[in-house]
Amino acid sequence: GAREIMPLSGLLAELAQIMEPQMLEHGVTLLVEDLCPACVLRADRKALTGALLNLLENALQACDAGGRVMLRTRLLETGMLQLSVSDTGRGFDVAVGGRLFEPFFTTRSEGTGLGLAIVRNVAEAHGGGVEARSALGEGSEFMLRLPLEDI
């Protein structure tokens, strides 16, 4: 898709607006921490929004009522932007971690498992990458790294 220049803060607001009703319905709190309020990206808005919604929906599904999902952005020393989605959910086994981004791999009984492969493709298409870390019973964090647009 076409790349457009977009302020990160607008993207975060849009994601929160889309996810908030689902989160409320499940008794899960969505927190947004923007440590890069002036950051701007050049991105395919639809693809990037889709990838992040995917991570947020996965995080929501990992949580029970009373859980928390955090969408956090910060600037890395490398000059890249990190968007991370973390949850206080079930977590997954580290052995599974490396396979999460393979197409059709899923830890859920339902779902195709295509989500994370798509997230990785979107990150790489934008010149970035994605990684995951988790601890069983303590939750997971997915970190998307993207290059920033110099203005």
C-alpha positions as CSV (number, residue, x, y, z in Angstrom):
1,G,0.0,0.0,0.0
2,A,0.9,3.7,-0.2
3,R,3.2,5.1,2.5
4,E,2.0,8.2,4.2
5,I,3.6,10.4,6.8
6,M,1.8,10.0,10.1
7,P,2.2,11.2,13.6
8,L,2.6,8.4,16.0
9,S,0.2,10.0,18.5
10,G,-2.6,9.9,16.0
11,L,-2.0,6.2,15.3
12,L,-2.1,5.4,19.0
13,A,-5.3,7.3,19.6
14,E,-6.9,5.4,16.7
15,L,-5.8,2.0,18.1
16,A,-7.1,2.9,21.6
17,Q,-10.4,4.0,20.2
18,I,-10.9,0.8,18.2
19,M,-9.8,-1.5,21.1
20,E,-11.3,0.2,24.1
21,P,-14.8,-1.2,23.8
22,Q,-13.6,-4.8,23.4
23,M,-11.2,-4.4,26.4
24,L,-14.0,-3.0,28.5
25,E,-16.3,-5.8,27.6
26,H,-13.7,-8.3,28.8
27,G,-12.8,-6.4,32.0
28,V,-9.3,-5.7,30.7
29,T,-7.6,-2.3,31.1
30,L,-5.9,-0.8,28.1
31,L,-3.0,1.6,29.0
32,V,-1.1,3.7,26.5
33,E,2.3,5.1,27.3
34,D,3.7,7.3,24.6
35,L,7.3,8.2,25.4
36,C,7.8,9.5,21.9
37,P,5.0,12.0,21.5
38,A,6.7,14.0,18.6
39,C,7.6,10.9,16.6
40,V,6.5,10.6,13.0
41,L,6.4,7.5,10.8
42,R,6.2,7.0,7.1
43,A,4.1,3.9,6.8
44,D,1.3,2.1,5.1
45,R,-1.4,3.1,7.6
46,K,-3.7,0.3,6.9
47,A,-1.1,-2.4,7.2
48,L,0.6,-1.0,10.3
49,T,-2.8,-0.4,12.0
50,G,-3.8,-4.0,11.1
51,A,-0.5,-5.4,12.5
52,L,-0.9,-3.5,15.8
53,L,-4.6,-4.4,16.2
54,N,-3.5,-8.0,15.7
55,L,-1.1,-7.7,18.6
56,L,-3.6,-5.9,20.8
57,E,-6.3,-8.5,20.1
58,N,-3.8,-11.4,20.9
59,A,-2.9,-9.6,24.1
60,L,-6.6,-9.2,25.0
61,Q,-7.2,-12.9,24.4
62,A,-4.3,-13.9,26.6
63,C,-5.8,-12.0,29.6
64,D,-8.5,-12.8,32.0
65,A,-10.9,-10.2,33.5
66,G,-8.8,-7.9,35.6
67,G,-5.9,-8.1,33.3
68,R,-4.0,-5.2,31.7
69,V,-2.7,-4.6,28.2
70,M,-0.1,-1.9,27.6
71,L,0.7,-0.2,24.3
72,R,4.0,1.6,24.8
73,T,6.2,3.5,22.4
74,R,9.7,4.7,23.0
75,L,12.8,5.8,21.1
76,L,15.6,3.2,21.0
77,E,19.3,4.1,21.1
78,T,19.6,2.9,17.5
79,G,17.3,5.8,16.5
80,M,14.4,3.4,15.7
81,L,11.0,3.5,17.3
82,Q,9.8,0.7,19.4
83,L,6.1,0.0,19.7
84,S,5.4,-2.7,22.3
85,V,2.3,-4.5,23.3
86,S,2.5,-6.2,26.6
87,D,-0.1,-8.1,28.6
88,T,-0.5,-9.6,32.1
89,G,-2.0,-12.8,30.5
90,R,-1.0,-16.4,30.5
91,G,2.3,-16.1,28.7
92,F,3.8,-18.8,26.5
93,D,6.6,-21.3,26.7
94,V,10.0,-19.9,25.5
95,A,10.3,-23.0,23.3
96,V,7.3,-21.7,21.4
97,G,8.7,-18.2,21.1
98,G,10.9,-18.8,18.1
99,R,8.0,-20.4,16.1
100,L,5.4,-17.7,16.9
101,F,6.1,-15.8,13.7
102,E,5.8,-18.8,11.4
103,P,2.6,-18.9,9.3
104,F,-0.1,-21.2,10.7
105,F,1.6,-21.6,14.0
106,T,-0.8,-21.0,16.8
107,T,-1.0,-21.6,20.6
108,R,-4.8,-21.2,20.5
109,S,-7.3,-24.0,19.7
110,E,-9.1,-21.7,17.3
111,G,-7.6,-19.2,14.9
112,T,-5.2,-19.8,12.0
113,G,-2.1,-18.4,13.6
114,L,-1.5,-16.2,10.5
115,G,-1.6,-13.1,12.7
116,L,2.0,-13.0,13.8
117,A,3.5,-13.9,10.5
118,I,1.6,-11.0,9.0
119,V,2.9,-8.7,11.8
120,R,6.4,-9.7,11.0
121,N,5.9,-9.2,7.3
122,V,4.6,-5.7,7.9
123,A,7.5,-4.8,10.3
124,E,10.1,-6.1,7.8
125,A,8.4,-4.3,4.8
126,H,8.8,-1.1,6.8
127,G,12.5,-1.7,7.4
128,G,12.0,-2.9,10.9
129,G,11.4,-6.2,12.8
130,V,9.5,-7.8,15.6
131,E,10.4,-9.9,18.6
132,A,8.6,-11.5,21.5
133,R,9.3,-12.3,25.1
134,S,7.2,-14.1,27.6
135,A,7.1,-15.9,30.9
136,L,4.5,-18.5,31.6
137,G,1.8,-17.2,33.9
138,E,3.3,-13.7,33.8
139,G,2.4,-12.4,30.4
140,S,4.0,-11.5,27.1
141,E,5.4,-8.6,25.3
142,F,5.7,-8.1,21.5
143,M,8.1,-5.4,20.4
144,L,7.8,-3.9,16.9
145,R,10.8,-1.8,15.8
146,L,10.3,0.7,13.0
147,P,12.5,3.4,11.4
148,L,11.5,7.0,12.1
149,E,10.9,9.6,9.5
150,D,13.2,12.6,9.8
151,I,11.3,15.8,9.4
